[in-house]
Every structure is written in structure tokens, then in C-alpha cells.
Amino acid sequence: MSNMKEITYKLVTKLLHSVVVLSVITVLCVSQVSSRIPTTLESIQDAGKLVVISRNGPTTYYEGPNGLTGFEYHIAKKFAKHLGVKLEIRETENLGVMLDSIGTKAGHLAAAGLTITETRKQKVLFSEPYLQITQQVIYHQKEQRPESVADLENKTILVIGNSSHAERLRELKRDYPNLHWQERHDIEMLDLMEMVHEREIDFAVIDSNAHSINSNLYPDAQVAFDISTPQDLAWAFPDQSDDSLFLEAQKFFQSIKQKGVIDDALETYYGHLGEINYGGAVLFANRLETRLPKWETLLREAAAENNLDWQLLAALSYQESHWNPKAKSPTGVRGFMMLTRDTAKFVGIKNRLDPKQSISGGAKYFKSIYGRIPERIMDPDRTWLAMAAYNVGLGHLEDARILTAQHGGDPDKWTDVREALPLLAKRKYYKQTKHGYARGWEPVEYVKNIRNFQTIIAWNEVKKERDTQLAANDTKHNEFESFSPVMSEAVKNAVGAFDTPSDTSSL
């Protein structure tokens, strides 16, 4: 019996020992799992924030009338949403510093229109490319056009510091020893175009996408030739063993390319307002008869409710949607007055595609902007400044008014403010402002277009009232031609279209 007890004791002891050992192993395993260092992707998701390094400018990100916008910002915002976190943009001017800062406390990645080069690939990992560009030499079109790199030797060339353009010139210098250039970190490609346009420098090197965006702004800065084969633009990530964020970005880019998100963004952010040419004027003249009558009653009612000129509201809506109630944009603006969701919510409308609601909401929104212009400013300047703010935002308008005063102009006069607005696209000026970069030439064109449209609408009303084209021409010709001879000539030649509707297309 004692032997039996001894055997039982030994078995129990052995079993308890096994349980203890198993428990210790389990604790150690759990401890090891819980103490594992999280990946970069996990850390970002735990913190709830993605930090992206970029440059404030036309091809990257800037403050629009409804908040931050721009191509890089648009895609980065979608990536942050894909990760389930918020986006934070941190600005770095120097491209060399930017590349060195990736993966540090400065930011998780860089999204700044970066060209993939062999030199850069030794320092960083590049994502799936989203755009292809070529490097182009630009010159003043009234000067002799250079035809090869040899024609650039011993000339004044300026490029952005630490850029792929400088890298390319260094490569070319091996074969062209008299090739010299200067590098600056405080400029954008738009600045380079202006300097060539103003003949401050002989040549500059910029990306083809930058030239296509701004070619109408500085028409004398023309492309001479390409100095590179097509190159890819991509985001840059740290070249580290932890590539979790990089791999997730690769999946993200493949997904949005398949969904057409990249194409939509390119269409949105690489387009800009064009000038009203002869053909555009004739088209507008036709639409006065084919489209405006459908909406005139609603426009008059909304204008009356908000104490506005209905012809102004009609011109504003044509600029926004060409009087197309189903108009939409990839950026999210929709309807007759092209309202954002936030704006629609602000003015209390639920259906932006309902013409009556859209017109009412647009009128109310314009009136709210008009009411926020300083009371001392009288019309017509008050209206024109409100138009500009409707397009670019009150913050940027105020920045332009401050710049106007700093340059000795009158911040309450549209003729002076419109000279300062384009400065918001120049780094030396927008770096000093509260709201940063803006496509400042656009509100200038925007106001000019609306004034043109409003005058023609008024002209057409006079024609209908007096039932004579000559009376309309005599009444409004001088006023109109003073700021738009092209439109004036076009409409004078298109008056027959007023009585012969032919436009049945839709935008």
C-alpha cells in the first residue's frame, strides 16, 4: 500500500511539474509576442496619423477655397483614408533635406513630384509611379531657339536646387564642359517660367507637366527641346528593413490606378481656366438662346431673394457649369452652381443636382461672401472681390489684399488687387502669407470671364427689349470692348446666332 502511495505521489509531482513548465513557456511566449516592436504601418495606424513631407506649390499641394488641395494632397488624402488615419502635411523646401528626412520624425514618406533617378534610388525606395514627365529646356520665344545642349553652353541657366534637373545637367556636363547653371532652393518651376518670360535668365529646366499647367500664364516661356527621356514621378519611402508602409502603398497605387483615380486626379489638377476665345464667345452667344431661358425664372427668383443682380448670377453660373444642372467634377463639386458638399450643407440644401436648390444655394453662398467683404468697399469693387473669393477663397483674397497694400496699391480696389493675386503663385510672396500658395491668376481670369458673360447677357436683354441688334451694339459696345475686344468682336459677328439657335450639346 505504501508503494502505491509513493507511485501516486511521484505521478502527481511529475504532472504538477509539467503544468508549471507549460505555464512558464506560455507566459514567455505571450511576453515575447506583446514585446514585439510594431511595424511602421502598425505604428501609424495606432497613432492615427500619416505624416507626409511635401513642397507647397502648384504641382504638389496648396490651400484652395475649400481647404488644402493639389494633386499630391489629393492622392495622399486617399492613402491616409485607405489606412484609416488622418493626414498631416509637413513642408520642406530643400529637396536634399526632404530626401534625408524620410523615415525620421519629419515624416513617413515624401510626396512632392519627385522624379525617379538612379542617384535617388541609392537613398530611398520609390513607389509605383503615378505620372511620367520629360525635362524640358525653356527659352524666350522672341530669342533664338536653342536646338541642342551645345547651344546652352556659356548661357544663364537656372534650376531648382537638388532637383532631378540639376542631376541631369551634371550628367550632360561630362560631354559639354562649358555647361554652367545655378541652383536655388527657394523657387518653383512656375518662378522659372516667369523669369524666362521676363528675360531675367536665358534658360531654365522644368518638368513638362509644370509647363503644360502654366503655359498660358507666361506665353513667352516656350519649350526649346527635351533634355531627358520620359521619367517617372513617384512617392519616396525610407530604404529600411521595415518596408510595411511601402508595401501597403504599392497595393494602394495598384488599386487606385485600376479604379481610374489617378486619371481623374490628373484631369482635375493639371487643368486650368482657359481664355475666352472667339469660338467660346460664339458658343456662349448660342447658349443664351438654347439654355438660359430654361433657367431664367429660377435665377431671377434666387437673385431677388438674396438682393443680387440676376444677370450676375446667370453669368456666375455659366462660368461654373455652362448652365448644365448635371455638371460634376472629380473634386466633388456638382450641379448648376458647382457646390461642394460642405458648401451645400452650409447653405442648407440637400440635393446639389436639383437645379432650383443649386441655384438658390449658390446665390445664398455668394451673398454670404459678399457680406464678409469689408463694408467700406463699395460696388462694383465689392462684387468683383466677392467673385474672386468665390473662386479662390476669402483667405487667399485677404492675402492678396495685404500684398496689394505692401506694394503701394489700394486693397479695396479690384484693379489693384487683381495685380497682386498672381503673386500668390510665387514662392517669394506666398511664403509670407497666412494661407500659402494659390493659383492666383485663376480668380483674375474668373472675374474677367464673369464680367464678360454678364455684359453679354445684359447686351442681349437690351436687344430683346428694343428688338434691334444695332441698338444693343450702340448701348453696350464701348463698355464691353474696353476690357474684352476679342469677346466684343466675336459677339458682334455672332449676333445672328441669337436668332438662330444651333447648340444642342451638353457639357
C-alpha positions in Angstrom: 0.0 0.0 0.0 2.9 2.3 0.8 4.4 1.6 -2.6 1.1 2.5 -4.2 1.1 5.9 -2.4 4.7 6.5 -3.4 3.9 5.8 -7.0 0.9 8.1 -6.9 2.9 10.9 -5.2 5.6 10.7 -7.9 3.0 10.8 -10.7 1.2 13.8 -9.2 4.5 15.6 -8.7 5.6 14.9 -12.2 2.2 16.1 -13.5 2.4 19.3 -11.5 5.9 19.9 -12.8 4.8 19.6 -16.3 1.9 22.0 -15.7 4.3 24.6 -14.2 6.8 24.2 -17.1 4.0 24.6 -19.6 2.7 27.7 -17.8 6.1 29.3 -17.9 6.5 28.6 -21.6 3.1 30.1 -22.3 4.0 33.2 -20.3 7.3 33.6 -22.1 5.6 33.2 -25.4 2.9 35.8 -24.6 5.6 38.1 -23.3 7.6 37.8 -26.5 4.6 38.5 -28.6 3.5 41.5 -26.6 7.0 43.0 -26.6 7.5 42.7 -30.4 8.3 46.1 -31.9 5.3 47.2 -34.1 5.9 47.8 -37.8 5.8 51.3 -39.3 2.4 50.6 -40.7 1.1 49.4 -37.3 2.6 52.4 -35.6 0.9 54.8 -38.0 -2.4 53.1 -37.5 -2.0 53.1 -33.8 -1.2 56.8 -33.7 -4.0 57.6 -36.2 -1.8 59.9 -38.3 0.2 59.7 -41.5 2.8 62.4 -41.9 3.8 63.3 -45.5 6.6 65.6 -46.5 5.9 67.9 -49.5 6.5 71.3 -51.0 3.8 74.0 -51.2 3.3 74.7 -54.8 1.1 74.2 -57.9 2.0 70.6 -58.7 2.0 69.4 -55.1 -0.3 70.9 -52.5 -1.8 74.3 -51.7 -4.7 75.9 -50.0 -7.8 76.1 -52.2 -11.1 77.9 -51.5 -12.3 74.9 -49.6 -9.2 73.9 -47.8 -5.9 72.1 -48.8 -5.9 70.7 -52.3 -3.5 69.8 -55.1 -2.5 66.6 -56.9 -0.2 65.2 -54.3 -2.5 66.2 -51.4 -5.5 64.6 -53.2 -3.7 61.2 -53.6 -2.1 61.4 -50.1 -5.5 62.1 -48.6 -6.9 59.0 -50.2 -3.9 56.9 -48.9 -4.5 58.1 -45.4 -8.2 57.2 -45.7 -7.1 53.8 -47.0 -5.0 53.3 -43.9 -7.8 54.6 -41.7 -5.8 57.6 -40.3 -5.7 61.3 -40.6 -3.2 63.1 -43.0 -0.7 65.7 -41.9 1.5 67.6 -44.4 4.8 69.0 -43.4 6.6 71.3 -45.7 10.3 71.1 -46.7 11.7 73.4 -49.3 15.1 71.8 -49.9 14.8 68.6 -51.9 18.0 67.3 -50.5 16.8 67.8 -46.9 13.5 66.2 -47.9 15.1 63.0 -49.1 17.3 62.8 -46.0 14.3 63.3 -43.7 12.1 60.5 -45.0 11.6 57.9 -42.3 12.6 60.2 -39.4 10.4 62.2 -37.1 10.0 64.7 -40.0 7.7 62.3 -41.9 6.9 58.8 -43.1 7.2 59.5 -46.8 7.7 62.3 -49.3 5.1 63.2 -52.0 6.4 66.2 -53.9 6.5 65.4 -57.6 9.8 63.5 -57.2 11.5 62.1 -60.3 12.9 58.6 -60.0 16.6 58.8 -60.7 19.4 56.3 -60.3 21.1 58.6 -57.8 18.0 58.9 -55.7 17.3 55.2 -55.8 20.5 54.7 -53.8 18.9 56.6 -50.9 15.2 55.9 -51.0 12.6 53.4 -52.2 10.2 54.7 -54.8 6.6 53.7 -55.0 4.6 52.7 -58.1 4.9 55.7 -60.4 1.8 57.8 -61.0 2.9 60.2 -63.7 5.5 60.4 -66.5 7.2 63.6 -67.5 10.2 64.8 -69.5 12.6 67.5 -68.5 12.4 70.5 -70.9 14.6 73.5 -71.6 12.5 76.6 -71.9 13.5 79.8 -73.6 12.0 83.2 -74.5 10.2 82.8 -77.8 11.5 86.1 -79.2 15.0 84.9 -78.8 16.8 82.4 -81.0 15.6 79.0 -80.1 18.4 76.6 -78.9 18.3 73.3 -80.7 20.7 71.2 -78.7 22.6 71.1 -75.4 25.6 72.7 -77.2 23.5 75.9 -77.6 23.2 76.1 -73.8 26.9 76.4 -73.1 28.1 79.7 -71.6 24.5 80.8 -71.1 22.5 81.7 -67.9 20.6 78.5 -66.8 18.7 78.3 -63.5 17.2 75.2 -61.9 15.7 74.2 -58.6 18.4 73.1 -56.1 19.0 69.4 -55.5 16.4 68.7 -58.3 16.5 65.9 -60.9 17.1 68.8 -63.4 20.4 69.6 -61.7 21.3 66.0 -61.6 20.6 65.7 -65.4 22.8 68.8 -66.1 25.6 67.2 -64.1 25.3 64.2 -66.4 25.4 66.3 -69.5 28.4 68.4 -68.3 30.6 65.3 -68.9 30.1 65.9 -72.6 29.6 69.6 -72.5 32.2 71.1 -70.2 31.1 74.7 -70.8 27.6 73.9 -69.5 27.0 76.0 -66.4 24.0 76.6 -64.2 22.8 78.0 -60.9 20.6 76.2 -58.3 18.1 77.8 -55.9 16.0 76.1 -53.3 13.5 79.0 -52.8 11.9 78.8 -56.3 9.3 76.7 -58.1 9.1 75.8 -61.7 6.4 78.5 -62.1 9.0 81.1 -61.0 11.5 79.8 -63.5 8.9 80.2 -66.3 8.3 83.8 -65.2 12.0 84.6 -65.1 12.4 83.3 -68.7 9.2 85.2 -69.7 10.6 88.4 -68.3 14.1 87.7 -69.8 15.7 87.7 -66.4 17.5 84.4 -67.4 18.4 82.8 -70.7 17.1 79.3 -70.0 15.6 77.1 -67.3 14.9 73.4 -67.0 11.4 72.3 -65.8 9.1 69.3 -66.0 6.7 69.0 -68.9 3.7 68.9 -66.6 4.6 72.2 -65.0 4.9 73.8 -68.4 1.5 72.5 -69.5 -0.2 73.8 -66.4 1.2 77.3 -66.7 1.8 77.8 -70.4 -1.0 80.4 -70.8 0.3 82.4 -67.8 3.7 83.0 -69.3 3.3 82.6 -73.0 6.8 83.8 -74.0 8.4 81.0 -72.0 8.3 78.3 -74.6 9.8 74.8 -74.8 13.0 74.5 -76.8 13.7 70.8 -76.5 13.6 67.9 -74.1 16.9 67.0 -72.3 15.7 63.7 -70.9 13.8 60.7 -72.0 10.4 60.2 -70.3 10.8 59.9 -66.5 8.5 58.6 -63.8 7.3 60.6 -60.8 6.6 58.7 -57.5 6.5 58.9 -53.8 9.7 58.2 -51.8 10.0 55.9 -48.8 12.9 55.1 -46.4 15.1 52.3 -47.6 14.9 50.3 -44.4 14.3 46.7 -43.4 10.8 47.6 -42.2 9.0 48.1 -45.6 5.5 47.6 -44.3 4.3 51.1 -45.3 6.0 50.9 -48.7 4.3 47.6 -49.5 0.9 48.9 -48.4 1.4 51.9 -50.7 2.2 49.7 -53.6 -1.1 47.9 -53.1 -2.8 51.2 -52.8 -1.4 52.6 -56.1 -2.3 49.5 -58.0 -5.8 49.7 -56.6 -6.5 53.3 -57.4 -5.0 53.0 -60.9 -7.4 50.2 -61.7 -10.3 52.4 -60.4 -9.2 55.4 -62.5 -8.5 57.6 -59.5 -5.1 58.7 -60.9 -6.6 59.7 -64.2 -9.4 61.7 -62.5 -6.8 63.5 -60.4 -4.6 64.3 -63.4 -7.7 65.7 -65.2 -8.6 67.8 -62.1 -5.3 69.2 -61.0 -3.5 69.6 -64.3 -6.2 71.6 -65.9 -6.8 75.4 -65.6 -9.1 78.1 -66.8 -8.6 78.9 -70.4 -9.0 82.3 -72.0 -12.3 83.2 -73.7 -11.5 83.0 -77.3 -13.6 83.7 -80.3 -15.1 80.2 -80.5 -16.0 80.3 -76.8 -17.7 83.6 -77.3 -19.8 82.3 -80.2 -20.8 79.2 -78.2 -21.9 81.4 -75.3 -23.9 83.6 -77.6 -25.7 80.5 -78.9 -26.4 79.2 -75.3 -28.0 82.4 -74.4 -30.9 81.2 -76.6 -30.7 77.5 -76.1 -30.0 77.2 -72.4 -30.5 80.4 -70.4 -34.3 80.6 -71.0 -34.8 77.3 -69.2 -33.3 78.7 -66.0 -34.0 82.4 -66.2 -37.0 82.3 -63.8 -35.1 80.4 -61.2 -32.2 82.7 -61.5 -34.4 85.8 -61.2 -36.1 84.4 -58.1 -32.9 83.4 -56.3 -31.3 86.7 -57.1 -34.3 88.6 -55.8 -34.3 86.6 -52.6 -30.6 87.5 -52.0 -30.7 91.1 -53.3 -28.4 90.2 -56.2 -28.4 91.1 -59.9 -29.9 88.1 -61.7 -27.6 88.7 -64.7 -24.6 88.5 -62.4 -26.0 85.2 -61.0 -26.6 83.9 -64.5 -23.0 84.8 -65.6 -21.6 83.2 -62.4 -23.5 80.0 -63.0 -22.4 79.9 -66.7 -18.8 80.2 -65.6 -19.3 77.3 -63.1 -21.4 74.8 -65.1 -22.2 76.3 -68.6 -25.8 76.1 -67.3 -25.7 72.4 -67.0 -27.6 71.2 -63.9 -25.9 67.8 -64.0 -22.3 69.1 -64.2 -19.8 67.4 -61.9 -16.1 67.4 -61.2 -13.8 64.7 -59.8 -13.1 67.1 -56.9 -16.6 66.7 -55.7 -18.3 69.9 -56.8 -21.6 69.3 -58.6 -24.7 70.8 -60.1 -25.7 74.1 -61.7 -23.6 76.2 -59.3 -20.9 73.5 -58.8 -21.2 73.4 -55.0 -19.1 71.2 -52.7 -20.8 69.0 -50.1 -19.6 71.4 -47.3 -21.0 74.4 -49.1 -24.3 72.7 -49.8 -24.5 71.9 -46.1 -23.6 75.4 -45.2 -26.4 76.9 -47.3 -28.9 74.2 -46.3 -29.6 72.3 -49.5 -29.8 68.5 -49.7 -29.7 67.8 -53.4 -27.0 69.6 -55.4 -28.3 68.1 -58.7 -31.7 69.8 -58.2 -31.4 73.0 -60.3 -33.7 75.0 -58.0 -31.8 74.0 -54.9 -28.4 74.5 -56.5 -29.3 78.0 -57.8 -30.8 79.0 -54.5 -27.7 77.6 -52.6 -25.2 79.3 -54.9 -26.9 82.6 -54.6 -27.0 82.4 -50.9 -23.4 81.4 -50.7 -22.3 84.2 -53.0 -24.3 86.7 -50.9 -22.6 85.4 -47.7 -19.2 86.0 -49.2 -20.3 89.4 -50.4 -21.4 90.2 -46.9 -18.0 89.3 -45.5 -16.1 91.8 -47.7 -15.3 94.9 -45.6 -18.3 97.2 -45.5 -16.3 100.2 -46.6 -15.7 98.7 -50.0 -18.4 99.8 -52.4 -19.6 98.4 -55.7 -18.5 97.4 -58.2 -15.2 96.6 -56.5 -17.1 94.8 -53.7 -18.8 92.5 -56.2 -15.7 91.8 -58.1 -13.7 91.0 -54.9 -16.6 88.7 -53.8 -16.4 86.9 -57.2 -12.7 86.3 -56.7 -13.3 85.0 -53.2 -16.0 82.7 -54.5 -13.3 81.1 -56.7 -10.1 81.2 -54.6 -11.4 81.6 -51.1 -11.6 84.5 -48.7 -8.3 83.6 -47.1 -6.3 83.9 -50.3 -8.2 87.1 -51.2 -7.2 88.6 -47.9 -3.6 87.6 -48.5 -3.7 89.3 -51.9 -5.2 92.5 -50.4 -2.4 92.6 -47.8 0.2 92.1 -50.7 -1.6 94.9 -52.6 -1.1 97.3 -49.6 2.5 96.3 -49.2 3.2 97.1 -52.8 1.6 100.6 -52.5 -1.8 99.7 -54.1 -5.3 100.1 -52.8 -6.5 96.8 -51.2 -10.1 98.0 -51.6 -9.8 98.4 -55.4 -10.2 95.4 -57.7 -7.9 96.8 -60.3 -5.0 96.9 -57.8 -5.9 93.5 -56.1 -6.0 91.7 -59.4 -2.4 92.7 -59.9 -1.4 91.1 -56.6 -3.4 87.9 -56.9 -1.0 86.2 -59.3 1.8 86.8 -56.7 0.2 84.1 -54.6 1.7 81.6 -57.0 5.2 82.8 -56.5 7.2 81.3 -53.6 8.9 84.6 -52.6 5.5 86.0 -51.9 3.2 83.2 -50.8 5.8 82.1 -48.2 5.0 85.4 -46.4 1.2 84.9 -46.4 -1.1 83.2 -44.0 -2.7 80.8 -46.4 0.2 80.0 -48.7 0.2 79.0 -52.3 -2.8 79.7 -54.6 -3.3 79.6 -58.4 -3.7 83.3 -58.1 -4.1 84.0 -61.8 -7.3 81.9 -61.9 -9.6 84.3 -59.9 -8.3 87.1 -62.2 -9.5 85.2 -65.3 -12.6 84.0 -63.4 -13.7 87.6 -62.7 -12.9 88.7 -66.2 -14.9 85.9 -67.7 -17.9 86.6 -65.5 -17.9 90.2 -66.3 -17.7 89.3 -70.0 -20.6 87.0 -69.7 -22.7 89.4 -67.6 -22.2 92.2 -70.1 -23.3 90.0 -73.0 -26.4 88.8 -71.1 -27.2 92.5 -70.4 -26.5 93.3 -74.1 -28.9 90.5 -75.2 -31.6 91.9 -72.8 -31.3 95.3 -74.4 -31.5 93.7 -77.8 -34.7 91.9 -76.9 -36.2 94.9 -75.3 -35.5 97.2 -78.2 -35.9 94.5 -80.8 -32.8 95.7 -82.7 -29.3 94.4 -82.8 -27.9 97.9 -83.6 -29.4 99.4 -80.5 -27.8 96.8 -78.4 -24.4 97.3 -80.0 -24.6 101.1 -79.6 -25.6 100.8 -76.0 -23.0 98.4 -74.7 -20.2 98.3 -77.2 -17.8 100.8 -75.6 -18.2 99.4 -72.1 -17.7 95.9 -73.2 -14.8 96.4 -75.7 -12.8 98.3 -73.1 -11.9 95.1 -71.3 -12.6 92.4 -73.9 -12.2 93.3 -77.5 -12.0 89.6 -78.5 -15.3 88.9 -77.0 -16.8 92.1 -78.4 -15.8 91.2 -81.9 -16.9 87.6 -81.5 -20.4 88.6 -80.3 -20.8 91.3 -82.9 -20.2 88.7 -85.5 -22.3 86.1 -83.7 -25.5 88.2 -83.2 -27.2 86.2 -85.9 -26.8 83.2 -83.6 -29.1 84.9 -81.1 -31.9 84.4 -83.6 -30.7 81.0 -84.9 -30.3 78.6 -82.1 -27.9 75.8 -83.1 -26.3 74.5 -79.9 -27.7 71.2 -78.7 -24.6 69.8 -77.0 -24.1 69.4 -73.2 -21.1 69.7 -71.1 
